[in-house]
Amino acid sequence: MAKKSKKLTLAQKRAKKKAKEERQKKYMWVFINGKQVRVKRPETIDGVDIDEFIRNNADPIWLHQNEMWECMDQEENQRNIIENSELDTYINNFCGQWKDKEGNILFIEPIDERSVFVTYIKSGDSEPL
């Protein structure tokens, strides 16, 4: 005959629940070779993986001091992409003919992806400066 289990007191239930929550924060279940195994969770900073946090927040000097050159290359590429897209948006938004309150006219024309040609005509003049 099976032995009856005693009911846990309220304090024991709280302690058991707290221990379970701590275990779930510390470990996770994964499958290895078809078996379910409990392994430690990877460390995180503010819920972000450590490697990703370093890639997002580290400056080039720190990356160089810690010999993380592969992250420096990625950072430079991302900066170039962002700078190019910002410049394209800037050029496309401001090209055209602009007139100020005094009647002066400003022509902004794109030459290529990285440069513009600006013509300024003062009010009352027929020729550009």
Buried (B, 14 or more C-beta within 10 A) or exposed (E): EEEEEEEEEEEEEEEEEEEEEEEEEEEEEEEEEEEEEEEEEEEEEEEEEEEEBBBEEBEEEEBEEEEBEEBBEEBEEEEEEEEEEEEEEEBEEEBEEEEEEEEBBBBBEBEEEEEBEEEEBEEEEEEEE
